[in-house]
Amino acid sequence: MLNKPMPSLLEEIRTAYQKIRSQAPWKHEKSDYWHHRILPFATLAPWLDDIEFVHLYEKIRSHTLVDIYRCYELWSLAKQCANVEGDLLEVGVWRGGTGCILASAIRYQRGKKVYLADTFSGVVKAGVDDTRYVGGEHADTSATIVQQLVDELSLENVQILQGIFPEDTQDRITGKIALLHCDVDVYRSSKDIVEWCLPRLSVGAIIIFDDYGFFGCEGVTRYCEELRQRPEFKFIHNLNGHAIFIKITVTD
């Protein structure tokens, strides 16, 4: 019963929720996907009990645009890949925050690597399927910035791949993939990355799309809606904005 909100505070919270949710649904002028303010009533916050994660998040938070809810989900899902054959791949690294979360989560899993792939010169392959992105966004980074964070966290399981993935750096990955974190903001790049990964995914492998549930990233939303038609995957839409695909069957 300690720290339970007082009745007056609860009423203020309800009022705030009602006000936020009263905003009318909307669409991007270039898209048919509806958006609305999502504000669940659930309050369980397991990351607050995970001291290792809390300390890590404080170290990487200035190196990511991803909120704590999605960061914790990456941490949790990476740990669940311990017994899935293959390495972890993140495409769309920016300054390395989420990549280092993945690497920290499996740092004691002998033999597993985390590949961090990015142009480090901004978004590529924006096109007619996208709404807000035109190319070149998020260029305020470098491979050096990411490597400095990797060194600060004493991570020895990280390999940085600079260039367009898969075209420029695919040859650096030779084994299976246990987890893909796709955070590239646009349709064509997402599709090219996943199509390269599909034959390399182990059963039990996870694909996480950071941009699925966000206004301005409707190209990624569209691609995820196409991908969810494939029978080898289970699909989960987390209200934090993630789309999660779990490979459940072997495909030819």
N, C-alpha and C positions, 0 to 999 in steps of 0.2 A: 504493500500500500504506500510505501515511501515514494515521494516525488510524483504522485498521481496528480494530474492537472486539476485545479480547483474548478468548481462549476462555472464561474464567470469566465475563466480562460477557455473552458470547453465550448461555451457559447460563442466566444469570439472566434474560435477555430471553425466552428460550424458556419458562422456568418462569412468568414473569409473563403471557405470552400465553396459556399453557394455563390458568392460573387464571382470567383474565378470560373466556376463551371457555367455561369450564366452567359459567358461569351459565346456568341453564335458560332457554329461550325463554319469552316471556310475551306476554300480550295486555292491552289496556285492557278493563275490564269492559263498556264500551259499544261495543266494536269487535271485528271478526273478523280484523284484521290482526296477523300475528305480528311480534314484535320479538326481536332477539337482539344481543348485543354484537358489533359489527363491528370487526375489527382486522386489516386486511390486512398481509401481510409485505412489500409493496413499500416501498422507501425513497427513491426518486428525489424530490428536493425542488427543482424548478426555480425556485421563488420566491426561494431563497437566492442564486441567481445574477443575479436581476433587481434591480439596485441601486435603480432608480427605484421599483419596487413596494415594496421593503423600507422605503425612506425614507417613502413615502406611508403605508404600513400603520402605522408608528410614530406618525404624526400623527393617524390616524383611529381607532385601535384602541379608544380610550375612548368613541367615538361609535357603536359597533356591538356587537351581541350575536352577530355572525357570526364564526366561527373563520377562521383564516388560510387554510385549505384552500379554503373556499368563497369567501373574498375574492379569492384568487388566480384562481380559476376565473372569477369575474365580470370581473376585469381582463383575462384572456386572451380571453374570449368577446366582450367589448366591443370589443377591438382587432380581432377577426375580423369585426366588423360594418362595418368602414370602407367597404367597397364594396357594402353592402346599402342600398337606398334607405330613407330614413326616419330618424326620431329615436329616442331611447332613452327608455323610461318605467320608472320604479320606483314601485310602489305598496306602501306599507308602509315608511316611511323611518326611523322612530324618530328618532335624533339625527344622521342624515345620513352615517354612515360609508361604507356601501356605495354610496350614491348618488354620493358624491364620488369613489369608486373608478371608477365608470362614467364620470363626467364627466372625470376626469383621464386615463383611458385614451383618450378621443377628443378631447382638448382642442385638438389641432392639425388636426382634421378640419373644415374650413371648412363652415359651413352646418348642421352637426348640433347639435341641442340635446338636453339631458337634462332631462326633466320629473320632478320629485320630488313625488309625491302622497301626502298623509297627512291624517288628521283632526287629528293632534296632540292628540287627546283619548282615544286608546286604541282597542282593537279594536272593530269594529262588525260586526253581522250574524251573531253567534254564534247557533247554533240546534241543532236536534235531531240534525243530522249531525255535530256536533262533540263532542269528549270533554272535554278539560280547559278550553277557553276558554268563558267565559260573557259576555264583553264588558267593555270598559273597561281591559283589561290594556295595559301599555306606554304609559301616559299620561304618564310622567315625561319629557316632552320639550316642544318648542315649535318653531314656525317660526323664531323668533329664534335658537335654538340652532343650527339647521341653517344659517341664513344666515351666522352667525358663522364656521362651519367653511368654508363656501363662500368667504367673503371671505379667511379666513386662507390658503387654498390658491390664491387669485387665480384662481378659476374664473369665466369669463365666459359659459359655455355652459349655465348652470343656470337653470331656472325652477321655483319652488316653487308647488305647487298645494295650498291648504289647504281641506279639506272631504272629504266622502265621494266617492270616485271609483267609477264615472263620474258619478253623479247631479249632483254639485255643480260639477264643474270640467271635464267632458269638452269643453266648447265652447272651451277654451283650446288644445286640440290639433287642428290642422286637416289635418295631413299623414299620411304613412305611418309605420308603426312598424317599426323594424329589430330592436329588442330590448325585451322586457318582462321585468323582474325583479319577480315577484309574491311578496311577503313579508307576507301579511296573516293567516296562521295559521288561517283558518276557511274552510269550504266555500262558503257563499253569496257571500261577498265575492270569493273567488277566481273563482267562476263568472261573476259579473256583470262583473268586470274583463276576463276573457278573452273573453267573448262580445262585449263592446264592441270589443276589439282584433281579433278574427278577420277582419273584412272589411278591416281597415287594415294587416294584416301583409304585408310584401313577401315574395316568394320568397327564401329564404335567411334569413329572420328567425328569431330565437331567443326562446323563452319559457323562463325559468328559475324554477322554484318552489323557494324556499328551504326550505319546511317539509315536503316530501314524505316524507322518511325519518325523521321524528322522533316519538317517543312523545308523545302529547298533541295531535298535529296530524293525527289520522286523518281529519278532514274534508277536509283538503287532499289526503291520500293518495287518498281516495275520488274526489275530483274528477279528479285526474291519471289514475286508472285509467279513468275515463269518457272523458277527452280523448284518451287514447292509442288509442282505437278509431277516431278520425278518420283517413281515408286520406291526408290532405295532410301529415301529420307523421311524422318519424322520432322515436322516443322513446329516451332514454338515462337509466338510473338510475345516477348516480354514487354510489359507496359513501360519499362525504362527506355524503350526505343530499339532494343536489340531484336534482330531476327536470328534464331538459332536453328540450325539444321543438324540432325544426328543421323549418320549413315547406319542403317540397320541391316542391310542385306548386301551380299556380294553381287556385283553387276559384271556383265561381259565387257 
